[in-house]
Every structure is written in C-alpha cells, then in structure tokens.
C-alpha cells in the first residue's frame, strides 16, 4: 500500500463495510456446511488456500 493511503477497508462507506461483513458471514456458513458434509479441511488444503489468497 502506498504511503499515506488507507487500507482498502479503511476507506469503505458504511454500506460497503456492511456488504463485506455479509459476504464474510455467508462464506463462513458455506465453509461450515462443506465441513459438515465432507469433514474438516486438511492442513495441506488450508495451506494451499492461504497461499492462493495471499498471492
């Protein structure tokens, strides 16, 4: 992030922040349903996902 610029979430309007929270909540529900149906994620799977997310 460039110096003096806020992090993306810091510049959000109230509506954008609410939308982000709702997406986060829905994703959490999806992941819980997946784990209920298929079991817990393996550490290897989590590590690969974290790597993809962080670039």
N, C-alpha and C positions, 0 to 999 in steps of 0.2 A: 504494500500500500504506500502511495506517495506521501511524503511528509506533509502534515497539515490537513490531510484529507481524512474524514471519518471512515471508520469501518463501514461496510455496506449497511449493516443492520442499524447503525447509529443514525443514519440519515433517513430511516423509514418513517413514513407517516403512521399514524395510529392504525389506519386501515391495512397498510402493508404489514405491520407487525402482527396484527390480528390474523391476517391471511397466512403468514409464516407459521404462527403458533398452531393454526388449524391444520395446515399441511403436516407439521411435525406430529401432531396428535394422531392424525389419520395414518401416517406411516407407521407409528408405533403400534396402532391397532392391527394393521396388516402384518407386521412382523410377529406380533403375538399369535395371530391366527395361524400363520405359517408354522411357527414353532409348535403350536398345539397339534397341528396335523402331521408334522414331519420330524419333530424332535428339535432339540437345541442345535444352534449353529456350531459347527466345529471351529476350533481356533484358527485353522488354516483358512476357512471360508471368511471369517471375520477379518483376518489379516489382509486377505486379498481385497476385500471390500474397502477397508480403510485406505489401502494403497491407491485404489482407483479413485476414491473420493478426494484424497489429498494431492493427487497428481503425481 
